Amino acid sequence: MIIEPGDLDDPRTVALLTAHIAGAHAVTPRENAYVLDTSELRAPHIDFIAAWEGQVLLGVAALAALSVEHAEVKSMHTAKAERGRGVGTALLRHLIDLARARGYRALSLETGTMDYFATARALYRRHGFVDCPAFGDYAPSPHNMFMTLPLERSSAAIRT
């Protein structure tokens, strides 16, 4: 598996993100679904990554800067046929390492409360994320939950 910057113009990436958005919208009221489309993922404060095995796109994820000390996990999604292989774990570890290297003190996320998101919540908990209040521009709702992971600064913290 190779994790590298994602190409938001690649039709395989667009298809996977379209499936991600459709899945979230199928179970979450639109006003509580905070998924990003390809144009939003192009924002300068977002690093978008993709996991590949040869020509097969396994999954995608993004790191969004919220402030100089706080970042957010966005657009975590593993292709349905690739689930159960550790793709989500590899993507999440990559984002955590990137956040630490950039000197963030916290990495947070928003996810759904429905059963559809249970596997994702379990993944985040396995990696040390804990429940937290809504952050940033999010409003609490029965359809959303928020998690955070405190980070220690890396001795080799970088800003790019």
KOLDRENVO-569471 format. One record per residue: x, y, z of N, C-alpha, C in turn. Coordinates in pm, 1 decimal. Example, Ala and Ser with C-alpha at 12.3 -4.5 7.8 and 13.67 -1.06 7.14 Angstrom:
# KOLDRENVO-569471
{{1319.0 -569.0 780.0} {1230.0 -450.0 780.0} {1320.0 -330.0 780.0}},
{{1285.0 -225.0 708.0} {1367.0 -106.0 714.0} {1290.0 3.0 787.0}},
# end
This chain:
# KOLDRENVO-569471
{{84.5 -117.9 0.0} {0.0 0.0 0.0} {88.7 123.7 0.0}},
{{55.6 215.9 -87.0} {126.7 343.5 -94.6} {27.3 454.4 -62.6}},
{{66.2 542.5 30.0} {-14.9 659.0 61.7} {59.3 781.0 11.0}},
{{-12.8 860.1 -69.8} {48.1 976.7 -132.8} {-57.0 1086.7 -147.9}},
{{-12.9 1208.8 -184.4} {-112.5 1313.0 -208.7} {-214.3 1264.5 -311.7}},
{{-340.5 1293.4 -285.8} {-447.4 1247.5 -373.9} {-469.0 1341.8 -490.7}},
{{-515.4 1285.2 -600.0} {-545.0 1360.6 -721.6} {-696.1 1376.9 -731.6}},
{{-744.0 1496.4 -703.5} {-888.3 1522.4 -704.5} {-946.8 1531.8 -844.8}},
{{-862.9 1518.9 -947.0} {-911.3 1514.3 -1085.5} {-918.0 1371.4 -1137.6}},
{{-863.0 1276.6 -1064.3} {-863.8 1136.4 -1107.1} {-1007.1 1083.0 -1096.8}},
{{-1061.1 1025.0 -1202.7} {-1198.2 974.0 -1199.3} {-1222.0 869.5 -1089.7}},
{{-1119.3 792.2 -1053.9} {-1133.9 693.4 -946.7} {-1152.6 761.8 -812.3}},
{{-1081.0 870.7 -792.2} {-1094.7 948.3 -669.2} {-1232.7 1012.5 -662.6}},
{{-1274.4 1071.5 -773.7} {-1406.2 1135.4 -778.5} {-1515.7 1032.2 -748.9}},
{{-1503.4 913.3 -806.4} {-1604.0 807.8 -784.4} {-1608.3 766.0 -637.5}},
{{-1490.9 751.1 -574.4} {-1488.5 710.6 -433.6} {-1546.6 820.3 -344.5}},
{{-1512.9 944.9 -372.0} {-1568.8 1054.7 -293.2} {-1719.6 1067.6 -315.3}},
{{-1765.8 1040.9 -436.4} {-1909.6 1044.0 -464.2} {-1980.9 936.5 -382.8}},
{{-1922.0 818.2 -372.8} {-1979.8 710.7 -291.1} {-1979.9 749.6 -143.7}},
{{-1873.6 812.6 -98.6} {-1863.6 859.0 40.3} {-1975.3 958.7 72.0}},
{{-1994.9 1055.1 -15.1} {-2097.6 1157.0 4.9} {-2235.9 1093.6 2.0}},
{{-2259.1 1004.8 -94.1} {-2390.2 938.8 -105.5} {-2421.4 857.2 19.6}},
{{-2322.4 785.6 72.5} {-2342.8 706.4 193.2} {-2377.9 792.6 312.7}},
{{-2306.6 903.4 328.7} {-2334.4 993.8 440.5} {-2473.8 1054.9 427.1}},
{{-2509.0 1096.8 306.1} {-2640.3 1158.7 284.9} {-2754.1 1058.4 297.1}},
{{-2726.5 932.1 275.5} {-2831.9 830.2 284.7} {-2877.6 808.1 428.6}},
{{-2789.3 835.9 525.5} {-2823.2 807.3 665.2} {-2826.8 930.6 755.3}},
{{-2783.4 1044.1 704.8} {-2772.8 1165.6 785.3} {-2855.6 1277.0 723.1}},
{{-2934.6 1348.6 801.7} {-3004.0 1464.2 745.3} {-2903.3 1560.0 681.0}},
{{-2938.0 1616.0 567.5} {-2844.3 1701.7 491.7} {-2782.4 1811.7 578.4}},
{{-2862.1 1870.8 667.0} {-2808.2 1980.3 748.4} {-2707.7 1931.8 852.0}},
{{-2698.0 1801.7 872.2} {-2602.4 1745.2 967.2} {-2494.1 1661.7 900.4}},
{{-2491.0 1660.6 767.0} {-2388.9 1585.8 692.0} {-2281.0 1684.5 648.1}},
{{-2164.9 1671.7 706.2} {-2056.2 1767.2 684.0} {-1948.8 1712.9 590.0}},
{{-1989.2 1635.6 491.9} {-1893.6 1580.0 396.3} {-1851.3 1687.7 297.8}},
{{-1726.7 1679.6 252.9} {-1672.3 1777.0 158.7} {-1671.3 1718.9 17.8}},
{{-1703.1 1802.9 -80.4} {-1692.9 1758.5 -219.1} {-1552.5 1791.7 -272.0}},
{{-1526.0 1754.9 -395.1} {-1390.3 1772.7 -449.4} {-1349.0 1919.7 -452.4}},
{{-1440.6 2009.5 -480.1} {-1401.7 2151.8 -483.0} {-1363.2 2200.0 -343.3}},
{{-1434.1 2155.6 -240.9} {-1400.6 2195.2 -103.6} {-1268.6 2133.9 -58.1}},
{{-1238.9 2013.0 -105.4} {-1113.5 1947.4 -67.0} {-990.9 2011.3 -132.7}},
{{-1012.4 2100.1 -228.4} {-902.1 2172.0 -294.1} {-856.7 2294.8 -214.8}},
{{-924.5 2326.9 -107.0} {-889.5 2446.2 -29.2} {-743.7 2438.7 16.4}},
{{-677.1 2551.7 23.3} {-534.2 2551.1 58.3} {-503.0 2500.0 198.4}},
{{-599.1 2502.2 288.8} {-573.2 2455.8 426.1} {-598.1 2305.2 441.9}},
{{-623.8 2235.1 331.0} {-653.8 2092.4 335.1} {-548.5 2012.3 258.8}},
{{-498.9 1908.1 324.2} {-410.4 1810.5 259.4} {-493.0 1686.3 233.5}},
{{-506.6 1649.0 107.6} {-585.7 1532.9 67.9} {-490.4 1420.0 31.0}},
{{-513.8 1300.2 85.1} {-426.8 1185.8 57.9} {-508.8 1067.6 6.1}},
{{-439.2 977.2 -59.9} {-503.4 857.4 -114.3} {-412.7 737.1 -90.8}},
{{-474.6 623.1 -66.0} {-402.3 496.4 -49.3} {-424.3 412.4 -175.0}},
{{-316.1 361.9 -228.4} {-319.9 284.8 -352.7} {-248.8 151.3 -336.7}},
{{-295.8 54.6 -412.1} {-224.7 -71.8 -431.2} {-222.5 -91.5 -581.7}},
{{-108.2 -62.0 -641.3} {-101.4 -60.7 -787.0} {-193.5 47.7 -839.8}},
{{-283.4 9.3 -928.6} {-379.2 103.8 -986.6} {-513.2 106.0 -913.0}},
{{-522.0 34.0 -801.3} {-647.2 25.1 -726.1} {-646.8 128.4 -613.1}},
{{-746.7 216.0 -615.2} {-763.6 314.6 -509.3} {-830.6 245.9 -390.8}},
{{-759.8 241.4 -278.9} {-809.7 172.8 -159.8} {-892.5 263.9 -69.9}},
{{-849.3 389.2 -57.6} {-917.9 480.4 31.4} {-860.9 620.3 23.3}},
{{-930.2 712.9 87.5} {-889.6 853.3 88.0} {-910.1 912.3 226.7}},
{{-844.7 1024.8 251.0} {-860.8 1098.5 376.2} {-802.9 1237.5 357.1}},
{{-835.1 1326.4 451.4} {-782.2 1462.2 443.2} {-752.5 1515.3 582.3}},
{{-658.3 1607.9 586.7} {-622.1 1679.5 708.4} {-651.1 1826.8 682.7}},
{{-741.6 1884.4 761.3} {-779.0 2024.9 746.1} {-726.6 2104.7 864.3}},
{{-649.9 2208.1 835.3} {-599.7 2296.0 940.6} {-713.1 2383.8 990.8}},
{{-735.5 2383.8 1121.4} {-835.5 2470.6 1183.7} {-771.1 2593.9 1245.0}},
{{-649.5 2576.4 1296.2} {-570.4 2684.5 1354.1} {-425.4 2636.9 1353.3}},
{{-336.3 2714.6 1410.2} {-196.1 2672.6 1413.9} {-173.9 2554.7 1507.1}},
{{-269.8 2526.3 1595.4} {-253.9 2416.1 1690.7} {-358.0 2306.6 1678.9}},
{{-453.6 2320.6 1587.6} {-566.2 2227.1 1581.8} {-596.2 2191.2 1436.9}},
{{-606.9 2061.6 1409.1} {-641.9 2013.6 1275.1} {-758.5 1916.2 1286.5}},
{{-818.9 1888.1 1172.3} {-935.8 1801.4 1168.2} {-918.7 1692.7 1062.1}},
{{-962.4 1572.4 1095.6} {-970.9 1462.3 1000.5} {-1097.9 1482.9 918.6}},
{{-1086.3 1478.1 787.1} {-1201.3 1491.4 698.1} {-1194.5 1382.0 591.7}},
{{-1310.1 1349.4 537.6} {-1321.8 1264.5 417.4} {-1252.7 1129.1 428.3}},
{{-1251.5 1069.7 548.1} {-1197.1 934.4 563.4} {-1294.8 836.3 500.1}},
{{-1246.9 761.9 401.9} {-1335.0 663.6 338.1} {-1251.2 554.2 272.6}},
{{-1288.5 430.4 299.9} {-1224.7 314.7 238.1} {-1321.4 255.3 137.1}},
{{-1269.5 219.8 20.0} {-1351.6 155.9 -83.1} {-1415.3 30.3 -24.7}},
{{-1540.9 8.6 -57.4} {-1617.1 -102.6 0.9} {-1545.0 -236.4 -16.8}},
{{-1490.7 -261.5 -134.0} {-1423.7 -388.7 -161.8} {-1292.5 -404.8 -86.1}},
{{-1241.4 -296.8 -27.6} {-1110.4 -300.0 39.1} {-1121.6 -295.1 190.8}},
{{-1241.8 -295.6 244.8} {-1259.8 -284.5 389.9} {-1211.8 -410.6 461.1}},
{{-1163.4 -392.1 583.0} {-1114.1 -503.0 663.2} {-968.8 -536.7 637.0}},
{{-900.0 -456.7 558.4} {-759.6 -481.3 523.2} {-662.4 -386.1 592.0}},
{{-713.8 -296.1 675.9} {-625.9 -201.4 744.2} {-603.9 -71.2 669.6}},
{{-681.9 -45.6 567.1} {-666.8 78.2 490.5} {-698.1 199.0 578.1}},
{{-809.3 194.2 650.4} {-846.1 305.4 737.9} {-739.7 332.2 843.3}},
{{-687.0 225.9 900.8} {-580.5 240.6 999.8} {-458.2 307.8 939.0}},
{{-418.5 264.2 820.2} {-301.2 322.7 754.2} {-323.6 470.3 722.7}},
{{-441.4 504.3 672.1} {-471.4 644.3 641.8} {-473.3 728.3 769.1}},
{{-536.9 677.9 873.6} {-544.8 753.5 998.0} {-406.8 772.6 1059.6}},
{{-325.7 669.1 1061.0} {-188.6 683.0 1114.1} {-110.5 787.6 1034.8}},
{{-129.0 787.8 903.8} {-61.3 885.8 818.9} {-103.9 1027.8 858.1}},
{{-234.6 1048.5 877.8} {-282.7 1180.5 916.9} {-232.4 1220.6 1054.8}},
{{-230.0 1127.0 1148.6} {-179.7 1156.5 1282.9} {-32.0 1194.6 1276.2}},
{{46.5 1119.6 1200.2} {188.8 1151.5 1185.2} {207.8 1288.9 1121.3}},
{{128.2 1318.9 1018.9} {137.4 1448.5 952.7} {99.9 1560.9 1048.8}},
{{-5.2 1541.1 1126.0} {-47.7 1642.7 1223.0} {61.4 1666.3 1327.8}},
{{121.2 1559.5 1377.0} {230.0 1574.2 1476.1} {348.7 1647.6 1414.3}},
{{385.6 1608.5 1292.7} {499.8 1671.5 1226.5} {476.6 1820.3 1203.1}},
{{353.3 1857.9 1184.8} {321.2 1999.3 1161.3} {305.0 2077.0 1290.6}},
{{314.3 2008.9 1403.6} {311.2 2077.2 1531.7} {173.4 2102.1 1588.8}},
{{71.2 2036.0 1535.8} {-62.7 2052.7 1593.3} {-66.6 1990.9 1733.4}},
{{-143.7 2050.3 1820.6} {-159.9 1999.5 1957.3} {-282.2 1910.9 1971.1}},
{{-374.0 1918.1 1873.6} {-494.5 1835.1 1877.9} {-540.0 1803.0 1735.9}},
{{-594.0 1683.8 1721.8} {-652.4 1638.6 1595.8} {-794.4 1594.1 1628.7}},
{{-891.8 1658.3 1567.9} {-1031.9 1631.4 1600.7} {-1107.3 1584.8 1476.7}},
{{-1231.4 1541.3 1499.2} {-1314.5 1498.3 1387.6} {-1460.5 1502.9 1427.3}},
{{-1543.4 1502.9 1325.3} {-1688.1 1490.6 1340.0} {-1728.7 1364.9 1265.9}},
{{-1818.3 1287.2 1323.5} {-1871.7 1169.2 1257.0} {-2017.3 1151.3 1297.2}},
{{-2082.5 1057.7 1232.6} {-2223.1 1035.3 1260.3} {-2245.5 943.0 1378.6}},
{{-2365.9 950.7 1434.1} {-2403.3 866.3 1547.2} {-2474.9 738.3 1503.3}},
{{-2509.8 729.3 1376.0} {-2585.3 614.2 1326.9} {-2496.0 489.9 1315.6}},
{{-2559.1 371.8 1308.9} {-2486.0 245.6 1296.3} {-2391.1 246.1 1176.6}},
{{-2427.3 314.7 1070.2} {-2344.6 323.8 948.6} {-2202.1 368.5 983.4}},
{{-2186.5 450.9 1085.0} {-2056.7 506.7 1122.0} {-1988.6 431.6 1237.3}},
{{-2046.2 320.4 1282.9} {-1992.6 248.6 1399.6} {-1849.7 201.0 1377.9}},
{{-1818.8 150.4 1260.5} {-1683.0 102.0 1233.1} {-1583.7 217.0 1239.1}},
{{-1621.6 331.1 1184.7} {-1532.8 447.8 1188.8} {-1510.1 492.4 1333.1}},
{{-1616.4 498.7 1411.6} {-1600.0 539.5 1552.3} {-1507.5 443.7 1626.2}},
{{-1520.8 314.8 1600.6} {-1434.8 215.7 1665.6} {-1289.0 235.3 1623.2}},
{{-1266.0 264.0 1497.0} {-1130.1 290.5 1447.3} {-1068.8 408.7 1521.3}},
{{-1143.9 516.8 1531.3} {-1091.5 635.6 1598.2} {-1062.1 607.4 1745.9}},
{{-1150.1 536.6 1811.9} {-1128.0 504.6 1954.0} {-1003.6 417.1 1972.0}},
{{-983.7 321.0 1881.5} {-864.3 235.2 1889.7} {-735.9 316.2 1880.0}},
{{-742.8 431.4 1818.4} {-624.5 514.9 1801.5} {-618.8 630.3 1900.3}},
{{-699.9 622.2 2005.9} {-688.2 717.3 2114.8} {-781.7 836.2 2110.8}},
{{-866.8 846.5 2011.3} {-962.0 956.8 2006.4} {-1066.9 937.3 2116.1}},
{{-1106.8 1047.0 2178.1} {-1209.1 1045.6 2282.3} {-1318.2 1145.2 2245.3}},
{{-1436.6 1122.5 2297.9} {-1548.5 1213.3 2272.5} {-1514.1 1352.1 2324.7}},
{{-1564.5 1452.9 2253.6} {-1542.5 1591.1 2294.1} {-1663.2 1674.5 2251.0}},
{{-1671.8 1797.7 2299.0} {-1780.1 1885.4 2254.2} {-1760.3 1924.7 2107.7}},
{{-1865.8 1978.2 2048.6} {-1855.6 2031.1 1911.8} {-1745.3 2136.8 1908.8}},
{{-1677.2 2146.6 1797.4} {-1567.5 2241.7 1782.0} {-1586.5 2317.8 1651.6}},
{{-1505.9 2421.1 1632.6} {-1513.0 2498.4 1508.6} {-1653.4 2552.3 1484.5}},
{{-1701.4 2534.8 1362.0} {-1833.8 2584.9 1323.1} {-1944.3 2481.4 1339.5}},
{{-1912.2 2366.0 1396.4} {-2012.7 2260.8 1412.2} {-2111.5 2295.7 1523.1}},
{{-2235.4 2251.9 1502.3} {-2337.7 2264.3 1605.7} {-2372.0 2123.0 1653.5}},
{{-2387.2 2103.1 1782.8} {-2424.4 1970.1 1831.5} {-2561.6 1929.3 1776.6}},
{{-2577.3 1800.5 1752.8} {-2706.3 1745.8 1710.3} {-2709.4 1598.7 1749.1}},
{{-2827.3 1536.6 1749.8} {-2833.5 1393.8 1780.8} {-2773.7 1306.8 1669.9}},
{{-2743.2 1368.7 1555.2} {-2691.6 1293.6 1439.6} {-2539.8 1298.6 1428.7}},
{{-2476.4 1380.1 1511.6} {-2331.4 1399.6 1501.5} {-2265.7 1380.2 1637.2}},
{{-2143.0 1334.8 1632.3} {-2060.2 1330.2 1752.4} {-1921.6 1380.5 1715.8}},
{{-1846.3 1418.5 1816.2} {-1717.8 1482.4 1795.8} {-1614.4 1410.7 1880.5}},
{{-1495.7 1396.4 1824.3} {-1388.0 1324.9 1892.8} {-1258.8 1403.7 1874.6}},
{{-1166.5 1384.6 1968.1} {-1038.6 1453.7 1958.6} {-926.8 1364.7 2009.0}},
{{-807.8 1392.5 1960.7} {-686.1 1323.7 2002.5} {-582.9 1429.6 2037.9}},
{{-546.5 1441.4 2166.5} {-439.3 1535.0 2201.9} {-307.9 1484.6 2141.9}},
{{-228.2 1576.2 2091.9} {-101.1 1540.0 2029.0} {14.2 1609.5 2099.0}},
{{123.0 1538.0 2111.9} {246.3 1600.9 2158.0} {319.1 1650.6 2036.0}},
{{382.8 1764.1 2050.4} {457.5 1817.8 1937.4} {578.2 1728.9 1909.0}},
{{601.0 1706.4 1781.6} {718.8 1634.3 1738.1} {840.6 1724.4 1752.8}},
{{954.2 1665.0 1784.6} {1076.1 1744.9 1793.9} {1116.7 1797.8 1657.8}},
{{1061.3 1739.6 1552.8} {1092.1 1783.4 1417.5} {968.3 1849.7 1353.7}},
{{892.0 1926.4 1434.7} {770.7 1990.0 1384.1} {801.6 2077.9 1264.3}},
{{719.1 2066.6 1162.4} {737.9 2144.6 1040.0} {609.9 2216.8 1004.2}},
{{620.8 2318.8 928.9} {505.1 2390.3 873.0} {525.5 2395.6 722.1}},
{{423.4 2348.7 650.1} {431.1 2359.2 504.1} {308.1 2423.9 450.8}},
# end
